[in-house]
Amino acid sequence: MTKKKLIKKYWWLAAILVIILCGIFFLPWNSKNKVPVHHRLKRQPALIDNTSTRPAAYSTKQFKEVLSKNYPDVYKNLNFKQKPTFYVIPGLIQSAAIKYTPPNQGKPGIAYDMDPQGLAIIHHKYLIISAYSKSKTFDSVLWVLDFKTGQFVKTIALNNIDHVGGIAYDDDHDRLWVATINQYQRAQVQSVTLKEIEKYDLKKQKRPIKFEHATNLAAPLKTSYLTYHKHKLYIGYFDKIHGGQLFAYKLNKKGLFKKDKKEYDFAFPDENWSTYSQIQGISFDKKDILLSESYGDFNSQLLIFKNKLDKPNYNLDPAEADKIIVLPPYLEQIIGKDGEIYLLFESATALYRQNPNVVHMDRVVKLKVKFKDGVATER
């Protein structure tokens, strides 16, 4: 081999060695700085333990098209960057539940008329939806979803046929409160622990979950919606015609109500305010109060107020709202969390799916809202 060829051979070997070393050096850097990718989740079965997991009305493509066409302002405020953008509401086609009426009373069955009402988020781990049977032939249920993926986890059966119009999670004491009605048809709230929620299995246990605490409320007469905020439960009453009412109950150090033994163990509110007649849900985020207003197949509204509940004679009147966002009909409970607003609708139930003039919101959606000086503005 000539000297010229030998030099050329060593030059190529050196070049290859440099390339290998560079690859070894940059590989760890690239893996650490790699942009996270949202991997496509494995498609769930259409049914899990007799509860449907697929959308009741639209495919994802159809849902986006219908929403962007009919409510473009809502569509443009959806947060597509953060997954999941939507949470499919399970159980709208069919849901596992406990039979309330004969035959097979008290035994597991399948309900085809569940109506979603309440919404709660547990530690960025679970998203909970409450629902009741329109025909009152099955007990009410809670549907548990994985908060980070949106996938259905399980159905929890409740021991009542109540409207369960509101649920609220106390993250200070790991307790989920559910709006119920007592034997005298008066307002009541009951709670269940996170531990019980996680270990419950309807398929194995074949009975309702056990509530931990039950409290009868002096006001309102019926509980339409509720939320937890800074050691207080805010409980409201929905009225179709007359003005509604909002009450605040301050909980003790154990996260429980103070009951008056002289008044048959009723709990009495610490504060109250007047509200609009058609309020369906309430939530707090940052320095704002969020209210959902809805009735019938008319457009719903999201009312956003700067929090002035500490001021005397302050009422949550729509005329005083700092921001109003028009939404599809049949809006139910809402949650303001980390600058986003989660919205639950009942328009995709078996009954309302028969109405061709309504957008069937078969998913929980979340709006990305910017907050400036405590007042929300559209993005």
N, C-alpha and C positions, 0 to 999 in steps of 0.2 A: 504494500500500500504506500502510495506517495505521501510526502509530507503535506501536500495541499489537501488531499482527500482525508488525511487523519485530522487535520485542523477542522475541516468542515464537519466531520463526524462528531467531534467533541463539542462543536458549537451547537449542533442540534440536541445533543444530550443535555447540555446546560440549559437550553431554552425550555425543554420539556420539564426539567427539574424545577425551574422558576415557575412555570405554569402550575405544577402540582403544589408547590409551596404556597402560592397565592391562593389557590383553591382552599387549602387547609386553613389558611389565615382568615379568609373572608367568610367561610361557611358559618362559624358561630355567630359572627356579627349579623349576617343576613337572617339567621333563625331567630335572633333576639329582636330584630327590628322588623320582622315580617308583619304585614298588615293582617289582622285577624279576619278570617273568612267564615261566613255563616254557612255551615254545612247543611245541606238539605236533609231534613229529618225523615226517618223511615215512616212511610204512610201507615197510619193506624188502621186496624180493622174497622169496618163500618159499624160493628157492634162490639162493645166490651161489657160483659156481664149484663146483657140486655139493655144497655143504654147506647143510643146512637151517638156517633162521634163526628159524623160528616155534616156539612152545612145543610140546612133544611130548605133553602130557597135558591141559592146561586153558587156557581163555581167562583173561584177567586177572580178570574178574568171578568165574569159577568158582574160580580159585586162591584168591582172597581169602575166598570163602565156605567152601571146604573147610578152609583153614587156621584161620579164626576159629572154626569149629565144632569141629574136632578138637584144636586147640592154641591156645586163646584167650589164654594167657599169652604165647605167642610172638607172636601177631598184634598184641596191644596194645603190644608193644615194637618193632614195625617203625617205621622212620622215614619216614613218608609226606610229611613236609615237604620233604625233600631228594630231588631226582630224580637218577638213577633209584632208585626204591625196590627194584626187582628187576632182575636181569640174567638174561635168558633164556639158558639153556644151549643153544648151537647144536649141530648135528651129532648129536642124539639120534635123529632120524628117519633121516638119512643124512649121511655125511661124506666129503669128499674124502680120499683116503689113498693110500699106496703099497702095492701088493699084495706080500705076503710069501711066499705059496705059489703054486706053479704052478696053472693056466696064468697067463700074463701077470705072472709074478714080476718085481718091480722096476719095474713100470709103474704109472702113476696109475690108480686105480679108485674105486669107491664102496663104503664100508663101512656096514652097517646095524646093527652091534652094538657101537658105541663106548660105553665106560664111563668117565665122568668121575672123576678121582681127585685131581688137584692144583690148587692155586689160588695165584696171585701177582698183586701189583699193582705196576705200573711207573710211578713218578713221577706218580701221579694222571692218567696218560695212557692206559695200557692195563690191562685186566684179562685175565689169561691163565689158561686152563683146560687141564690135561693130561688125556688120555684114551687108553685102550688098547682093542684089539679083543678081545672076549670069546672069540672062536673062534680067535684068534691067526692069522687069515688075512691081516690087514693090519698094517702097522707102526703104532706109536703116533703120536699127533698132539698139537699144541698149537693151541687155538682162541684167537684174538686178538679182544678186544672193545674198543670205545672206552669208557674209564672214565667219561667225563662224560655220555655219552648212552646207553650200554649196547648200542649197535648193533654188529653183527658186522662185523669188518674182514677177516679171512682165516684160512685153515687153514695150519698149518706141519707138514710131514711130518717125522718123526724116523726115524733109521736103526736102529730096533730094534723088537722086539715086547714090550718090558718093560712092567711094570705101571705105571711112572711114577707111583708112589703119592705122590710129593712133589716140589714145585718150590719154589724160593726165589729171590728177587731181591736181589742185593747192589747197593744203590743208591749205595754208595761207589765202586764200580768198574764200574757199568753192566753187570752180568753175571748171567744167569739160570742157576741150577744146577738140574739135573734128575737125579732118582734113577734109576739104571740098574743093569744087571748085566753083569759082564765075561764073557769066554769061559770062565771057570772057574766060572760061576754064583755068583760072589761079589759082595758089595756094591760098587758103584761110583757115582761122581757125575760128570756131564759138564756142561760149561757152554757157553753160546752168548752172544755179545755183543748188546747192544741194536741196534747198527748192522746186524748180520746179520739180526736179527728184522725190522727195519723195511724192509730192501731185499729180503727173500725173497719170491718169487712162485712158488707151486707150479704154477700153470697154465702159466707160461712156462718154468720151470726143469725141471719134471717129474722132480725128484729130491729126496732129503731135504736138510734144512739141514745145514750143516757145524758140528760141535761144535768149540769152540776148545781146551778142555782136558778131560782125563779123568784121574780119580784113583781108584785102588783103595784101599779102606778095610780096615784091620785089624779093625775092629769098627764096627757089628754085621755079622753074616754076610749079612743082607739089609737093604736100606733100605726102610722102610715109609713114613716121613714125614720132613720136614726143614723148617727155617726159618733165616733169617739174622737175627742180632741182635748189634749192637755188635762187629763184626769177627770174629764166630764163626758157624760153621755148626753148628746143633744137629740131630743125626741120630738118629732113633729106630727101634726095631724093634717091630713088631706081632706079638704071640703070642696065639693063640686060647685057650690054656689056662694056660701058665706066665707068670710075671711078665715084663713087657717091660723094655727098657733104653733109656736116653737117653744119647747121647754128645755132647760138645762138642769141636769142632776149631777151634783158633785159627788164623786165616788170617794170612799175612804182609802186608807193606806193599803188595804188588801184588794182594792179595786171593786168593792161591793157597795150596794146602796145602803143608805141610812134609813131604817124603817121606824115608823112610829107605832109602838105597841098599843098605844091608846086608840089608835085608828085602824085596828085590825091588820096591823103589819103593812100598811100602805107606805110607799115611799112618796115624799112630797118634793116638788121641784124647788130649786133655789132661785131660778130666774125664768122669765118668760117674755116672749115678744110676739107681735102680730106679724103674719105673713100673708102672701097672696093666696087665693083660694085653691089654686091648682098645682101646688108644689108636690113633687114626687120624690125628691131626694135632696140631700145636703152634704156638703163636704167642706173641708178647710185645706188651704195650701198657701204657704208663705204667709202673707198678711191679708189674704182674701178669703171671702166666703163664696161658695159656689152653690147655686140652687138650680134644680131642674124643674121646669114648668111644662106640664103636658096634660092634655085631656082629649080623648076621642082621636079621630083621624086628621086633626088639624096639625100644622107644623108645631113642633116642640120648641122650647127656648132654653138656652143655658144663660142664667143670670149671674153676673159676677159683681160682687160688692167689695169695697174696701171694708175691712173688719172694724165696725164701730159699735159692736154689741155692748161695750162698756159705757157707752153714752146713754144718758137718761132718755126715755121715750123714743128710742130708736126702733124703727120698724123696717122690715125687709120688703119694701114695696118696689115693684118693677120700675116705677117712675124714678126711683133713686139709684137704680143699678148703674155701675160704672161701665159695664159692657154687656151687650146682649148678642148672643150668637144663635141664629136660626138653625134648627136641626130637624131631622125627619120626625114623623109622628111616633107616639107611644114610647117616649123616653121614660126610663125608670130611674134606678139609682145611679149616682155618679160618684167618682172618687178623684180628688185632686191629689197628685203625688209627684214630687220632684219636678214640678213645672209642666206636668202632663195631666190631661183630664181623661179618665176612663169613662166610657158611656155605655150603659146597658139599655137595650130596647126590648119590648115585648111584641114587636110587629111581625115576628116570624113564627108565631105560634100557629097551631093547626087552624084555629078560627080566623085569624087575621090574614093568613096566607091565601084565603079565599077572596080577599079584596084586591083586585088587580090595580087599583088606583093608589096603592100604598107601597113605598119602598120597604121591602121586608129585610130588616136589619138582623140577619142571622148570625152576626158577630159582635162581640164587644170591640169597639174602636177606641183609639186614644188620639187625642188632639195634642199637638205640640204648641204650647202657648208661652209666649215671652212675658215675663213679669217685670214691670218697671215701676219702681216706687210703690210696690204693693198692689198695683192695678194691672190686670191682665190685658194684653192686646194681642190681636191676631198676628200670626207670623207673617 
